[in-house]
Amino acid sequence: MLNQPSVDSALSEKRAQFHEFAARQAEQQRRSSERVSLLQEMDRVTILKRLDEIDDPWPGAIPTDEFDVATDLCFPFDEGWDNHQDARAWSRQILENRATIAVDGSQIVPSTDYLPLVGATQIGWFVNEHNADKPYVKDLSFSVLPPDDLSDGDDGDDESVAVQVVNQVRFVGECDKLSELMRQRSAIADASTALAFFDGSFIISFAGRIREYRAQHYIDAVRDLLADSEQYKAPLIGFVDSSRSRDVVSLINAIREPDEPAISISDGMIFHPLLKNWGDRSPFFVCACDDGLSSTGRGGFYKQV
């Protein structure tokens, strides 16, 4: 049972530390606002010249041509509706005869509470042509991973290795299925009229913190997926919820004056006050994330994102 007076007392004891944290965050926000204002005053050529001067191939993010035509780092979304029905009508008009392809996966990880160890992955996909004469496709595949499939020679703990294998199989399966669907689309129609959605990021920084042979599975899966998108000219969109990335922040830190302290907030905190309305977006940046893959020559595909 949670004892409310005990909770109140424990929180009160740490009050000063919470205030100090809030003050540091406020200072970071103030400093970041100043840096963003300076960034807004620059153009793309100036930023690229600065990056050349400091010879930093992985500054976090590289501005695209859109940078110079965005107002205050924002492209506003100008549509507006009086009700949900109007919004849906607009959506139907935009999506009519444009296919959407989406893939997502889930997994059941093994536990030593049950022997033998067994895992499972499920890959689901949804293809919607947004055409009344063409039915949508909604399907899934389910795979069981018996003990032999969960051991790959890793000398770690059996259960932890098995969990890593299951997660890897799910991720690779998602990428492979999305590539397959883009190929199928290109065989029957112009793939550029479809939008392919991947539930996750193509910037797999976590792979730089795991064993190289295991990381290679993730690297190959993303490389192949990006290559198929380019080959079939199919727009490919990765998305994440509540991103904590700091790629644009890294760019700001990279081009700052040497005597200026770095800022350490997230990109989301920078763009939150700039993108005020639903649907607003920032200009596109090319990813140049400095992590365990790019710093070891294994993240070249980042700059395709």
C-alpha positions as CSV (number, residue, x, y, z in Angstrom):
1,M,0.0,0.0,0.0
2,L,1.3,3.5,-0.9
3,N,1.5,5.7,2.2
4,Q,0.7,9.3,1.1
5,P,2.4,11.0,4.1
6,S,5.6,9.1,3.5
7,V,5.6,10.0,-0.2
8,D,5.0,13.7,0.7
9,S,7.8,13.7,3.2
10,A,10.2,12.0,0.8
11,L,9.4,14.5,-2.0
12,S,9.8,17.4,0.4
13,E,13.3,16.2,1.4
14,K,14.3,16.4,-2.3
15,R,12.6,19.7,-3.0
16,A,15.8,21.7,-3.4
17,Q,17.2,19.2,-5.9
18,F,14.0,19.5,-8.0
19,H,14.2,23.3,-7.9
20,E,17.9,23.1,-9.0
21,F,17.0,20.8,-11.9
22,A,14.1,23.1,-13.0
23,A,16.5,26.1,-12.9
24,R,19.1,24.3,-15.0
25,Q,16.4,23.3,-17.5
26,A,15.2,26.9,-17.7
27,E,18.7,28.1,-18.3
28,Q,19.2,25.5,-21.0
29,Q,15.9,26.6,-22.7
30,R,16.9,30.3,-22.5
31,R,20.4,29.6,-24.0
32,S,18.9,27.3,-26.7
33,S,16.5,30.0,-27.7
34,E,19.4,32.4,-28.2
35,R,21.3,29.8,-30.3
36,V,18.2,29.0,-32.4
37,S,17.8,32.7,-33.1
38,L,21.4,32.9,-34.3
39,L,20.8,29.7,-36.4
40,Q,17.8,31.4,-38.0
41,E,19.9,34.3,-39.1
42,M,22.2,32.0,-41.0
43,D,21.7,30.5,-44.5
44,R,22.5,27.0,-45.6
45,V,25.7,28.1,-47.5
46,T,27.1,29.8,-44.4
47,I,26.4,26.7,-42.2
48,L,28.0,24.4,-44.7
49,K,31.0,26.7,-44.9
50,R,31.3,26.6,-41.1
51,L,31.2,22.8,-41.1
52,D,33.9,22.7,-43.7
53,E,36.1,25.0,-41.6
54,I,35.8,22.8,-38.5
55,D,36.1,19.6,-40.6
56,D,33.2,17.8,-38.9
57,P,31.7,15.1,-41.1
58,W,29.1,14.1,-38.4
59,P,27.7,17.4,-37.0
60,G,24.4,15.8,-36.1
61,A,22.3,17.3,-39.0
62,I,23.0,19.0,-42.3
63,P,20.4,21.6,-43.6
64,T,18.8,20.9,-47.0
65,D,17.7,23.6,-49.5
66,E,14.5,23.9,-47.6
67,F,16.4,25.6,-44.7
68,D,16.6,29.0,-46.6
69,V,12.9,29.1,-47.5
70,A,11.4,28.2,-44.1
71,T,10.2,31.0,-41.9
72,D,11.6,30.7,-38.4
73,L,12.4,27.0,-39.1
74,C,8.7,26.3,-39.7
75,F,6.6,25.4,-42.7
76,P,3.1,26.1,-41.4
77,F,0.2,23.8,-42.1
78,D,-2.4,26.1,-43.6
79,E,-5.4,23.8,-43.7
80,G,-8.2,24.2,-41.1
81,W,-11.6,22.6,-40.5
82,D,-14.7,23.3,-38.6
83,N,-15.4,19.8,-37.6
84,H,-14.1,16.2,-37.8
85,Q,-16.2,15.4,-40.9
86,D,-14.5,18.2,-42.9
87,A,-11.1,16.9,-41.8
88,R,-11.9,13.4,-43.0
89,A,-13.2,14.8,-46.3
90,W,-9.9,16.6,-46.8
91,S,-8.0,13.5,-45.9
92,R,-9.9,11.4,-48.4
93,Q,-9.2,14.0,-51.1
94,I,-5.5,13.9,-50.4
95,L,-5.2,10.2,-50.2
96,E,-7.4,9.2,-53.1
97,N,-5.7,6.8,-55.4
98,R,-2.5,7.0,-53.3
99,A,-1.5,3.8,-51.6
100,T,-0.2,3.6,-48.0
101,I,1.9,0.7,-47.0
102,A,2.6,0.1,-43.3
103,V,4.4,-2.6,-41.5
104,D,4.8,-3.2,-37.7
105,G,5.9,-6.1,-35.6
106,S,5.7,-7.4,-32.1
107,Q,7.4,-10.2,-30.2
108,I,7.1,-12.6,-27.3
109,V,10.5,-12.9,-25.6
110,P,11.6,-16.1,-23.9
111,S,11.8,-16.5,-20.1
112,T,13.6,-19.0,-18.0
113,D,10.4,-19.4,-16.1
114,Y,9.4,-21.7,-18.9
115,L,11.6,-24.4,-20.4
116,P,12.6,-25.0,-23.1
117,L,13.2,-21.4,-24.1
118,V,10.9,-20.3,-26.8
119,G,10.2,-17.0,-28.5
120,A,7.9,-15.7,-31.2
121,T,7.6,-12.8,-33.6
122,Q,4.7,-11.4,-35.5
123,I,4.9,-9.1,-38.5
124,G,1.7,-7.3,-39.6
125,W,1.1,-5.2,-42.7
126,F,-1.6,-3.1,-44.1
127,V,-1.8,-1.9,-47.8
128,N,-4.6,0.6,-48.5
129,E,-5.0,1.8,-52.1
130,H,-7.6,4.4,-51.1
131,N,-9.6,3.3,-54.1
132,A,-13.1,2.0,-53.8
133,D,-12.5,-0.5,-56.6
134,K,-9.4,-2.0,-55.0
135,P,-9.7,-3.8,-51.7
136,Y,-7.2,-3.2,-48.9
137,V,-4.8,-5.9,-47.8
138,K,-4.4,-6.6,-44.0
139,D,-2.4,-9.6,-43.0
140,L,0.3,-10.9,-40.7
141,S,2.9,-13.7,-40.3
142,F,3.7,-15.4,-37.1
143,S,7.0,-17.2,-36.4
144,V,8.0,-19.4,-33.5
145,L,11.7,-19.4,-32.5
146,P,12.6,-22.7,-30.8
147,P,15.7,-23.1,-28.6
148,D,18.1,-23.8,-31.5
149,D,17.1,-20.5,-33.2
150,L,17.6,-18.6,-30.0
151,S,21.3,-19.6,-29.5
152,D,23.8,-18.2,-32.0
153,G,27.1,-18.9,-30.2
154,D,27.0,-15.8,-28.0
155,D,28.7,-16.6,-24.7
156,G,26.3,-14.4,-22.7
157,D,23.5,-15.4,-20.4
158,D,21.1,-17.7,-22.2
159,E,18.0,-15.7,-21.5
160,S,19.5,-12.3,-22.4
161,V,20.9,-13.7,-25.6
162,A,17.6,-15.2,-26.6
163,V,15.8,-11.9,-26.0
164,Q,18.3,-10.1,-28.2
165,V,17.8,-12.7,-31.0
166,V,14.0,-12.3,-30.8
167,N,14.3,-8.5,-31.0
168,Q,16.7,-8.8,-33.9
169,V,14.5,-11.2,-35.8
170,R,11.5,-8.9,-35.4
171,F,13.4,-5.8,-36.6
172,V,14.8,-7.5,-39.6
173,G,11.5,-9.1,-40.4
174,E,9.8,-5.7,-40.5
175,C,12.4,-4.3,-42.8
176,D,12.3,-7.3,-45.1
177,K,8.5,-7.2,-45.3
178,L,8.4,-3.5,-46.2
179,S,11.0,-4.1,-48.9
180,E,8.9,-6.9,-50.3
181,L,5.8,-4.8,-50.4
182,M,7.6,-1.9,-52.1
183,R,8.9,-4.4,-54.7
184,Q,5.4,-5.8,-55.2
185,R,4.0,-2.3,-55.6
186,S,6.6,-1.3,-58.2
187,A,5.6,-4.4,-60.3
188,I,2.0,-3.3,-60.6
189,A,2.1,0.5,-60.4
190,D,4.3,3.6,-60.0
191,A,5.8,3.1,-56.6
192,S,6.1,6.8,-56.2
193,T,2.3,7.0,-55.8
194,A,2.6,5.0,-52.6
195,L,3.8,6.0,-49.1
196,A,5.7,3.3,-47.1
197,F,5.6,3.7,-43.3
198,F,8.1,2.1,-41.0
199,D,7.4,2.1,-37.3
200,G,10.8,3.1,-36.0
201,S,13.9,5.0,-36.9
202,F,16.4,4.4,-39.6
203,I,19.1,5.9,-37.3
204,I,19.9,2.8,-35.3
205,S,22.4,4.2,-32.7
206,F,21.7,1.3,-30.4
207,A,23.5,-1.0,-32.9
208,G,26.7,0.8,-32.1
209,R,26.5,-0.4,-28.5
210,I,26.1,-4.1,-29.2
211,R,28.4,-6.7,-30.5
212,E,29.5,-6.1,-34.0
213,Y,28.3,-9.3,-35.6
214,R,24.8,-8.8,-34.1
215,A,24.8,-5.1,-35.1
216,Q,25.5,-6.1,-38.7
217,H,22.0,-7.7,-39.0
218,Y,20.4,-4.3,-38.2
219,I,22.7,-2.4,-40.4
220,D,22.1,-4.7,-43.4
221,A,18.4,-4.6,-42.9
222,V,18.2,-0.7,-42.9
223,R,20.7,-0.4,-45.8
224,D,18.6,-2.8,-47.9
225,L,15.4,-1.0,-47.0
226,L,16.8,2.4,-48.0
227,A,18.3,0.9,-51.2
228,D,14.9,-0.5,-52.2
229,S,13.2,2.8,-51.5
230,E,15.7,4.5,-53.9
231,Q,15.5,1.7,-56.5
232,Y,11.7,1.7,-56.6
233,K,11.4,5.4,-56.1
234,A,9.0,4.7,-53.2
235,P,8.9,7.4,-50.5
236,L,9.8,5.8,-47.2
237,I,8.9,7.3,-43.9
238,G,10.2,6.2,-40.5
239,F,8.4,7.6,-37.4
240,V,8.9,7.5,-33.7
241,D,6.9,8.7,-30.7
242,S,8.4,11.3,-28.3
243,S,11.8,11.3,-29.9
244,R,14.8,12.3,-27.7
245,S,17.1,12.9,-30.6
246,R,19.6,15.7,-30.5
247,D,20.7,15.9,-34.1
248,V,19.9,19.6,-34.7
249,V,21.1,20.5,-31.2
250,S,24.4,18.8,-32.2
251,L,24.5,21.0,-35.3
252,I,24.0,24.1,-33.2
253,N,26.8,23.0,-30.9
254,A,29.1,22.2,-33.8
255,I,28.9,25.7,-35.3
256,R,28.9,27.7,-32.1
257,E,31.8,30.0,-31.2
258,P,34.5,28.1,-29.3
259,D,33.9,30.1,-26.1
260,E,30.2,29.4,-26.0
261,P,29.0,26.5,-23.8
262,A,27.2,23.7,-25.4
263,I,23.4,23.2,-25.0
264,S,22.1,19.7,-24.0
265,I,18.4,19.7,-24.6
266,S,16.5,17.6,-27.2
267,D,15.5,18.7,-30.7
268,G,11.9,18.4,-29.6
269,M,12.4,21.1,-27.0
270,I,13.9,23.4,-29.6
271,F,11.1,22.9,-32.1
272,H,8.2,22.8,-29.7
273,P,7.9,26.7,-29.5
274,L,8.5,27.1,-33.2
275,L,5.9,24.6,-34.5
276,K,2.8,26.0,-32.8
277,N,0.0,24.4,-34.7
278,W,-1.0,20.8,-35.6
279,G,0.6,19.9,-38.9
280,D,3.4,22.5,-38.8
281,R,6.8,21.0,-39.6
282,S,10.5,22.0,-39.7
283,P,12.6,22.1,-42.9
284,F,14.1,18.7,-43.7
285,F,17.7,18.0,-42.5
286,V,20.0,15.3,-43.7
287,C,21.0,13.1,-40.8
288,A,24.6,13.2,-39.8
289,C,24.3,11.6,-36.4
290,D,27.6,11.1,-34.6
291,D,27.3,7.8,-32.8
292,G,28.9,4.4,-32.4
293,L,28.1,3.4,-36.0
294,S,29.1,6.6,-37.9
295,S,32.2,7.1,-35.8
296,T,33.5,3.6,-36.8
297,G,32.6,3.9,-40.5
298,R,29.5,1.8,-40.4
299,G,26.8,4.6,-40.5
300,G,27.3,5.9,-44.0
301,F,23.7,5.1,-44.8
302,Y,22.6,7.8,-42.2
303,K,23.1,10.5,-44.9
304,Q,20.5,8.9,-47.0
305,V,18.0,9.8,-44.3
